[in-house]
Amino acid sequence: MNDCIFCKIVRGEIPSYKVYEDEHFLAFLDIHPTAPGHVQVIPKEHHRWVWDVPNVGEYFEVVRKIALAQQKAFNTEWILSKIVGEDVHHAHIWVFPNREVNGDAMDFEVNMKKIKENM
């Protein structure tokens, strides 16, 4: 989809702080984070809803991988996820630690590295 902001991120037209990428999925830091390390996990192919993603089991395995890395990176067991889909009309799952844990800051470079190092 040409106007979709997430499709533009997938195509590299908009920069992002990528924490994970494979053939089908991309995970990057949210530009307006709810907490340090707030990640959006999206399918690279445009689908309106999470429930439309054909390989939804693989999708949730990627989300799980991100959540486990966040637990280690931010030294917390409390990782939240959210699926709504009203802001951006491209399937996406929010995965983020509960607010500011252990004094972590909203530093994109640092938080991207912390998550990647724990995958």
MODELLER restraints for C-alpha pairs under 7 A, 6 or more apart:
rsr = mdl.restraints
at = mdl.atoms
rsr.add(forms.Gaussian(group=physical.xy_distance, feature=features.Distance(at['CA:1:A'], at['CA:7:A']), mean=6.52, stdev=0.5))
rsr.add(forms.Gaussian(group=physical.xy_distance, feature=features.Distance(at['CA:1:A'], at['CA:46:A']), mean=6.65, stdev=0.5))
rsr.add(forms.Gaussian(group=physical.xy_distance, feature=features.Distance(at['CA:6:A'], at['CA:90:A']), mean=6.73, stdev=0.5))
rsr.add(forms.Gaussian(group=physical.xy_distance, feature=features.Distance(at['CA:7:A'], at['CA:46:A']), mean=6.71, stdev=0.5))
rsr.add(forms.Gaussian(group=physical.xy_distance, feature=features.Distance(at['CA:8:A'], at['CA:14:A']), mean=5.81, stdev=0.5))
rsr.add(forms.Gaussian(group=physical.xy_distance, feature=features.Distance(at['CA:9:A'], at['CA:15:A']), mean=6.40, stdev=0.5))
rsr.add(forms.Gaussian(group=physical.xy_distance, feature=features.Distance(at['CA:9:A'], at['CA:16:A']), mean=6.77, stdev=0.5))
rsr.add(forms.Gaussian(group=physical.xy_distance, feature=features.Distance(at['CA:10:A'], at['CA:44:A']), mean=6.03, stdev=0.5))
rsr.add(forms.Gaussian(group=physical.xy_distance, feature=features.Distance(at['CA:16:A'], at['CA:28:A']), mean=6.33, stdev=0.5))
rsr.add(forms.Gaussian(group=physical.xy_distance, feature=features.Distance(at['CA:17:A'], at['CA:28:A']), mean=5.25, stdev=0.5))
rsr.add(forms.Gaussian(group=physical.xy_distance, feature=features.Distance(at['CA:17:A'], at['CA:29:A']), mean=5.49, stdev=0.5))
rsr.add(forms.Gaussian(group=physical.xy_distance, feature=features.Distance(at['CA:17:A'], at['CA:112:A']), mean=6.40, stdev=0.5))
rsr.add(forms.Gaussian(group=physical.xy_distance, feature=features.Distance(at['CA:18:A'], at['CA:27:A']), mean=5.85, stdev=0.5))
rsr.add(forms.Gaussian(group=physical.xy_distance, feature=features.Distance(at['CA:18:A'], at['CA:28:A']), mean=4.16, stdev=0.5))
rsr.add(forms.Gaussian(group=physical.xy_distance, feature=features.Distance(at['CA:18:A'], at['CA:29:A']), mean=6.61, stdev=0.5))
rsr.add(forms.Gaussian(group=physical.xy_distance, feature=features.Distance(at['CA:19:A'], at['CA:27:A']), mean=5.60, stdev=0.5))
rsr.add(forms.Gaussian(group=physical.xy_distance, feature=features.Distance(at['CA:19:A'], at['CA:28:A']), mean=5.31, stdev=0.5))
rsr.add(forms.Gaussian(group=physical.xy_distance, feature=features.Distance(at['CA:19:A'], at['CA:112:A']), mean=5.72, stdev=0.5))
rsr.add(forms.Gaussian(group=physical.xy_distance, feature=features.Distance(at['CA:19:A'], at['CA:115:A']), mean=6.54, stdev=0.5))
rsr.add(forms.Gaussian(group=physical.xy_distance, feature=features.Distance(at['CA:19:A'], at['CA:116:A']), mean=5.50, stdev=0.5))
rsr.add(forms.Gaussian(group=physical.xy_distance, feature=features.Distance(at['CA:20:A'], at['CA:26:A']), mean=5.79, stdev=0.5))
rsr.add(forms.Gaussian(group=physical.xy_distance, feature=features.Distance(at['CA:20:A'], at['CA:27:A']), mean=4.94, stdev=0.5))
rsr.add(forms.Gaussian(group=physical.xy_distance, feature=features.Distance(at['CA:20:A'], at['CA:28:A']), mean=6.93, stdev=0.5))
rsr.add(forms.Gaussian(group=physical.xy_distance, feature=features.Distance(at['CA:21:A'], at['CA:27:A']), mean=6.28, stdev=0.5))
rsr.add(forms.Gaussian(group=physical.xy_distance, feature=features.Distance(at['CA:24:A'], at['CA:43:A']), mean=5.82, stdev=0.5))
rsr.add(forms.Gaussian(group=physical.xy_distance, feature=features.Distance(at['CA:24:A'], at['CA:44:A']), mean=5.41, stdev=0.5))
rsr.add(forms.Gaussian(group=physical.xy_distance, feature=features.Distance(at['CA:25:A'], at['CA:42:A']), mean=5.73, stdev=0.5))
rsr.add(forms.Gaussian(group=physical.xy_distance, feature=features.Distance(at['CA:25:A'], at['CA:43:A']), mean=4.39, stdev=0.5))
rsr.add(forms.Gaussian(group=physical.xy_distance, feature=features.Distance(at['CA:25:A'], at['CA:44:A']), mean=5.14, stdev=0.5))
rsr.add(forms.Gaussian(group=physical.xy_distance, feature=features.Distance(at['CA:26:A'], at['CA:41:A']), mean=5.85, stdev=0.5))
rsr.add(forms.Gaussian(group=physical.xy_distance, feature=features.Distance(at['CA:26:A'], at['CA:42:A']), mean=5.45, stdev=0.5))
rsr.add(forms.Gaussian(group=physical.xy_distance, feature=features.Distance(at['CA:26:A'], at['CA:43:A']), mean=6.30, stdev=0.5))
rsr.add(forms.Gaussian(group=physical.xy_distance, feature=features.Distance(at['CA:26:A'], at['CA:44:A']), mean=6.31, stdev=0.5))
rsr.add(forms.Gaussian(group=physical.xy_distance, feature=features.Distance(at['CA:27:A'], at['CA:39:A']), mean=6.34, stdev=0.5))
rsr.add(forms.Gaussian(group=physical.xy_distance, feature=features.Distance(at['CA:27:A'], at['CA:40:A']), mean=5.52, stdev=0.5))
rsr.add(forms.Gaussian(group=physical.xy_distance, feature=features.Distance(at['CA:27:A'], at['CA:41:A']), mean=4.28, stdev=0.5))
rsr.add(forms.Gaussian(group=physical.xy_distance, feature=features.Distance(at['CA:27:A'], at['CA:42:A']), mean=6.30, stdev=0.5))
rsr.add(forms.Gaussian(group=physical.xy_distance, feature=features.Distance(at['CA:28:A'], at['CA:39:A']), mean=5.35, stdev=0.5))
rsr.add(forms.Gaussian(group=physical.xy_distance, feature=features.Distance(at['CA:28:A'], at['CA:40:A']), mean=5.50, stdev=0.5))
rsr.add(forms.Gaussian(group=physical.xy_distance, feature=features.Distance(at['CA:28:A'], at['CA:41:A']), mean=6.74, stdev=0.5))
rsr.add(forms.Gaussian(group=physical.xy_distance, feature=features.Distance(at['CA:29:A'], at['CA:37:A']), mean=6.54, stdev=0.5))
rsr.add(forms.Gaussian(group=physical.xy_distance, feature=features.Distance(at['CA:29:A'], at['CA:38:A']), mean=5.69, stdev=0.5))
rsr.add(forms.Gaussian(group=physical.xy_distance, feature=features.Distance(at['CA:29:A'], at['CA:39:A']), mean=4.36, stdev=0.5))
rsr.add(forms.Gaussian(group=physical.xy_distance, feature=features.Distance(at['CA:29:A'], at['CA:40:A']), mean=6.16, stdev=0.5))
rsr.add(forms.Gaussian(group=physical.xy_distance, feature=features.Distance(at['CA:30:A'], at['CA:38:A']), mean=5.69, stdev=0.5))
rsr.add(forms.Gaussian(group=physical.xy_distance, feature=features.Distance(at['CA:30:A'], at['CA:39:A']), mean=5.35, stdev=0.5))
rsr.add(forms.Gaussian(group=physical.xy_distance, feature=features.Distance(at['CA:30:A'], at['CA:40:A']), mean=5.86, stdev=0.5))
rsr.add(forms.Gaussian(group=physical.xy_distance, feature=features.Distance(at['CA:34:A'], at['CA:99:A']), mean=6.69, stdev=0.5))
rsr.add(forms.Gaussian(group=physical.xy_distance, feature=features.Distance(at['CA:35:A'], at['CA:96:A']), mean=6.44, stdev=0.5))
rsr.add(forms.Gaussian(group=physical.xy_distance, feature=features.Distance(at['CA:35:A'], at['CA:97:A']), mean=6.31, stdev=0.5))
rsr.add(forms.Gaussian(group=physical.xy_distance, feature=features.Distance(at['CA:35:A'], at['CA:98:A']), mean=6.67, stdev=0.5))
rsr.add(forms.Gaussian(group=physical.xy_distance, feature=features.Distance(at['CA:35:A'], at['CA:99:A']), mean=4.54, stdev=0.5))
rsr.add(forms.Gaussian(group=physical.xy_distance, feature=features.Distance(at['CA:35:A'], at['CA:100:A']), mean=5.73, stdev=0.5))
rsr.add(forms.Gaussian(group=physical.xy_distance, feature=features.Distance(at['CA:36:A'], at['CA:100:A']), mean=6.30, stdev=0.5))
rsr.add(forms.Gaussian(group=physical.xy_distance, feature=features.Distance(at['CA:36:A'], at['CA:104:A']), mean=6.29, stdev=0.5))
rsr.add(forms.Gaussian(group=physical.xy_distance, feature=features.Distance(at['CA:36:A'], at['CA:105:A']), mean=5.90, stdev=0.5))
rsr.add(forms.Gaussian(group=physical.xy_distance, feature=features.Distance(at['CA:36:A'], at['CA:106:A']), mean=4.84, stdev=0.5))
rsr.add(forms.Gaussian(group=physical.xy_distance, feature=features.Distance(at['CA:36:A'], at['CA:111:A']), mean=6.74, stdev=0.5))
rsr.add(forms.Gaussian(group=physical.xy_distance, feature=features.Distance(at['CA:37:A'], at['CA:96:A']), mean=6.02, stdev=0.5))
rsr.add(forms.Gaussian(group=physical.xy_distance, feature=features.Distance(at['CA:37:A'], at['CA:97:A']), mean=6.81, stdev=0.5))
rsr.add(forms.Gaussian(group=physical.xy_distance, feature=features.Distance(at['CA:37:A'], at['CA:111:A']), mean=5.36, stdev=0.5))
rsr.add(forms.Gaussian(group=physical.xy_distance, feature=features.Distance(at['CA:38:A'], at['CA:95:A']), mean=5.94, stdev=0.5))
rsr.add(forms.Gaussian(group=physical.xy_distance, feature=features.Distance(at['CA:38:A'], at['CA:96:A']), mean=4.31, stdev=0.5))
rsr.add(forms.Gaussian(group=physical.xy_distance, feature=features.Distance(at['CA:38:A'], at['CA:97:A']), mean=6.93, stdev=0.5))
rsr.add(forms.Gaussian(group=physical.xy_distance, feature=features.Distance(at['CA:39:A'], at['CA:94:A']), mean=5.81, stdev=0.5))
rsr.add(forms.Gaussian(group=physical.xy_distance, feature=features.Distance(at['CA:39:A'], at['CA:95:A']), mean=5.26, stdev=0.5))
rsr.add(forms.Gaussian(group=physical.xy_distance, feature=features.Distance(at['CA:39:A'], at['CA:96:A']), mean=6.14, stdev=0.5))
rsr.add(forms.Gaussian(group=physical.xy_distance, feature=features.Distance(at['CA:40:A'], at['CA:92:A']), mean=6.21, stdev=0.5))
rsr.add(forms.Gaussian(group=physical.xy_distance, feature=features.Distance(at['CA:40:A'], at['CA:93:A']), mean=5.68, stdev=0.5))
rsr.add(forms.Gaussian(group=physical.xy_distance, feature=features.Distance(at['CA:40:A'], at['CA:94:A']), mean=4.86, stdev=0.5))
rsr.add(forms.Gaussian(group=physical.xy_distance, feature=features.Distance(at['CA:40:A'], at['CA:95:A']), mean=6.50, stdev=0.5))
rsr.add(forms.Gaussian(group=physical.xy_distance, feature=features.Distance(at['CA:41:A'], at['CA:63:A']), mean=6.60, stdev=0.5))
rsr.add(forms.Gaussian(group=physical.xy_distance, feature=features.Distance(at['CA:41:A'], at['CA:92:A']), mean=5.53, stdev=0.5))
rsr.add(forms.Gaussian(group=physical.xy_distance, feature=features.Distance(at['CA:41:A'], at['CA:93:A']), mean=5.21, stdev=0.5))
rsr.add(forms.Gaussian(group=physical.xy_distance, feature=features.Distance(at['CA:41:A'], at['CA:94:A']), mean=6.53, stdev=0.5))
rsr.add(forms.Gaussian(group=physical.xy_distance, feature=features.Distance(at['CA:42:A'], at['CA:91:A']), mean=6.03, stdev=0.5))
rsr.add(forms.Gaussian(group=physical.xy_distance, feature=features.Distance(at['CA:42:A'], at['CA:92:A']), mean=4.68, stdev=0.5))
rsr.add(forms.Gaussian(group=physical.xy_distance, feature=features.Distance(at['CA:42:A'], at['CA:93:A']), mean=6.71, stdev=0.5))
rsr.add(forms.Gaussian(group=physical.xy_distance, feature=features.Distance(at['CA:43:A'], at['CA:91:A']), mean=6.86, stdev=0.5))
rsr.add(forms.Gaussian(group=physical.xy_distance, feature=features.Distance(at['CA:46:A'], at['CA:90:A']), mean=6.02, stdev=0.5))
rsr.add(forms.Gaussian(group=physical.xy_distance, feature=features.Distance(at['CA:47:A'], at['CA:53:A']), mean=6.24, stdev=0.5))
rsr.add(forms.Gaussian(group=physical.xy_distance, feature=features.Distance(at['CA:47:A'], at['CA:90:A']), mean=5.53, stdev=0.5))
rsr.add(forms.Gaussian(group=physical.xy_distance, feature=features.Distance(at['CA:47:A'], at['CA:91:A']), mean=5.57, stdev=0.5))
rsr.add(forms.Gaussian(group=physical.xy_distance, feature=features.Distance(at['CA:48:A'], at['CA:89:A']), mean=5.37, stdev=0.5))
rsr.add(forms.Gaussian(group=physical.xy_distance, feature=features.Distance(at['CA:48:A'], at['CA:90:A']), mean=4.60, stdev=0.5))
rsr.add(forms.Gaussian(group=physical.xy_distance, feature=features.Distance(at['CA:48:A'], at['CA:91:A']), mean=5.25, stdev=0.5))
rsr.add(forms.Gaussian(group=physical.xy_distance, feature=features.Distance(at['CA:49:A'], at['CA:85:A']), mean=6.73, stdev=0.5))
rsr.add(forms.Gaussian(group=physical.xy_distance, feature=features.Distance(at['CA:49:A'], at['CA:90:A']), mean=6.44, stdev=0.5))
rsr.add(forms.Gaussian(group=physical.xy_distance, feature=features.Distance(at['CA:49:A'], at['CA:91:A']), mean=4.56, stdev=0.5))
rsr.add(forms.Gaussian(group=physical.xy_distance, feature=features.Distance(at['CA:50:A'], at['CA:91:A']), mean=4.66, stdev=0.5))
rsr.add(forms.Gaussian(group=physical.xy_distance, feature=features.Distance(at['CA:50:A'], at['CA:92:A']), mean=6.46, stdev=0.5))
rsr.add(forms.Gaussian(group=physical.xy_distance, feature=features.Distance(at['CA:65:A'], at['CA:119:A']), mean=6.93, stdev=0.5))
rsr.add(forms.Gaussian(group=physical.xy_distance, feature=features.Distance(at['CA:67:A'], at['CA:79:A']), mean=6.28, stdev=0.5))
rsr.add(forms.Gaussian(group=physical.xy_distance, feature=features.Distance(at['CA:67:A'], at['CA:95:A']), mean=6.46, stdev=0.5))
rsr.add(forms.Gaussian(group=physical.xy_distance, feature=features.Distance(at['CA:69:A'], at['CA:115:A']), mean=5.55, stdev=0.5))
rsr.add(forms.Gaussian(group=physical.xy_distance, feature=features.Distance(at['CA:69:A'], at['CA:118:A']), mean=4.80, stdev=0.5))
rsr.add(forms.Gaussian(group=physical.xy_distance, feature=features.Distance(at['CA:69:A'], at['CA:119:A']), mean=5.19, stdev=0.5))
rsr.add(forms.Gaussian(group=physical.xy_distance, feature=features.Distance(at['CA:70:A'], at['CA:97:A']), mean=6.89, stdev=0.5))
rsr.add(forms.Gaussian(group=physical.xy_distance, feature=features.Distance(at['CA:70:A'], at['CA:115:A']), mean=5.73, stdev=0.5))
rsr.add(forms.Gaussian(group=physical.xy_distance, feature=features.Distance(at['CA:71:A'], at['CA:77:A']), mean=5.43, stdev=0.5))
rsr.add(forms.Gaussian(group=physical.xy_distance, feature=features.Distance(at['CA:71:A'], at['CA:79:A']), mean=6.76, stdev=0.5))
rsr.add(forms.Gaussian(group=physical.xy_distance, feature=features.Distance(at['CA:72:A'], at['CA:118:A']), mean=6.28, stdev=0.5))
rsr.add(forms.Gaussian(group=physical.xy_distance, feature=features.Distance(at['CA:73:A'], at['CA:114:A']), mean=5.27, stdev=0.5))
rsr.add(forms.Gaussian(group=physical.xy_distance, feature=features.Distance(at['CA:73:A'], at['CA:115:A']), mean=5.53, stdev=0.5))
rsr.add(forms.Gaussian(group=physical.xy_distance, feature=features.Distance(at['CA:73:A'], at['CA:118:A']), mean=6.11, stdev=0.5))
rsr.add(forms.Gaussian(group=physical.xy_distance, feature=features.Distance(at['CA:74:A'], at['CA:101:A']), mean=6.72, stdev=0.5))
rsr.add(forms.Gaussian(group=physical.xy_distance, feature=features.Distance(at['CA:78:A'], at['CA:97:A']), mean=6.02, stdev=0.5))
rsr.add(forms.Gaussian(group=physical.xy_distance, feature=features.Distance(at['CA:78:A'], at['CA:98:A']), mean=5.88, stdev=0.5))
rsr.add(forms.Gaussian(group=physical.xy_distance, feature=features.Distance(at['CA:79:A'], at['CA:95:A']), mean=6.88, stdev=0.5))
rsr.add(forms.Gaussian(group=physical.xy_distance, feature=features.Distance(at['CA:79:A'], at['CA:96:A']), mean=5.53, stdev=0.5))
rsr.add(forms.Gaussian(group=physical.xy_distance, feature=features.Distance(at['CA:79:A'], at['CA:97:A']), mean=4.39, stdev=0.5))
rsr.add(forms.Gaussian(group=physical.xy_distance, feature=features.Distance(at['CA:79:A'], at['CA:98:A']), mean=5.99, stdev=0.5))
rsr.add(forms.Gaussian(group=physical.xy_distance, feature=features.Distance(at['CA:80:A'], at['CA:95:A']), mean=5.70, stdev=0.5))
rsr.add(forms.Gaussian(group=physical.xy_distance, feature=features.Distance(at['CA:80:A'], at['CA:96:A']), mean=5.30, stdev=0.5))
rsr.add(forms.Gaussian(group=physical.xy_distance, feature=features.Distance(at['CA:80:A'], at['CA:97:A']), mean=5.98, stdev=0.5))
rsr.add(forms.Gaussian(group=physical.xy_distance, feature=features.Distance(at['CA:80:A'], at['CA:98:A']), mean=6.45, stdev=0.5))
rsr.add(forms.Gaussian(group=physical.xy_distance, feature=features.Distance(at['CA:81:A'], at['CA:93:A']), mean=6.74, stdev=0.5))
rsr.add(forms.Gaussian(group=physical.xy_distance, feature=features.Distance(at['CA:81:A'], at['CA:94:A']), mean=5.19, stdev=0.5))
rsr.add(forms.Gaussian(group=physical.xy_distance, feature=features.Distance(at['CA:81:A'], at['CA:95:A']), mean=4.43, stdev=0.5))
rsr.add(forms.Gaussian(group=physical.xy_distance, feature=features.Distance(at['CA:81:A'], at['CA:96:A']), mean=6.42, stdev=0.5))
rsr.add(forms.Gaussian(group=physical.xy_distance, feature=features.Distance(at['CA:82:A'], at['CA:93:A']), mean=5.81, stdev=0.5))
rsr.add(forms.Gaussian(group=physical.xy_distance, feature=features.Distance(at['CA:82:A'], at['CA:94:A']), mean=4.98, stdev=0.5))
rsr.add(forms.Gaussian(group=physical.xy_distance, feature=features.Distance(at['CA:82:A'], at['CA:95:A']), mean=6.76, stdev=0.5))
rsr.add(forms.Gaussian(group=physical.xy_distance, feature=features.Distance(at['CA:83:A'], at['CA:92:A']), mean=6.79, stdev=0.5))
rsr.add(forms.Gaussian(group=physical.xy_distance, feature=features.Distance(at['CA:83:A'], at['CA:93:A']), mean=5.09, stdev=0.5))
rsr.add(forms.Gaussian(group=physical.xy_distance, feature=features.Distance(at['CA:83:A'], at['CA:94:A']), mean=6.53, stdev=0.5))
rsr.add(forms.Gaussian(group=physical.xy_distance, feature=features.Distance(at['CA:85:A'], at['CA:91:A']), mean=6.42, stdev=0.5))
rsr.add(forms.Gaussian(group=physical.xy_distance, feature=features.Distance(at['CA:85:A'], at['CA:92:A']), mean=6.69, stdev=0.5))
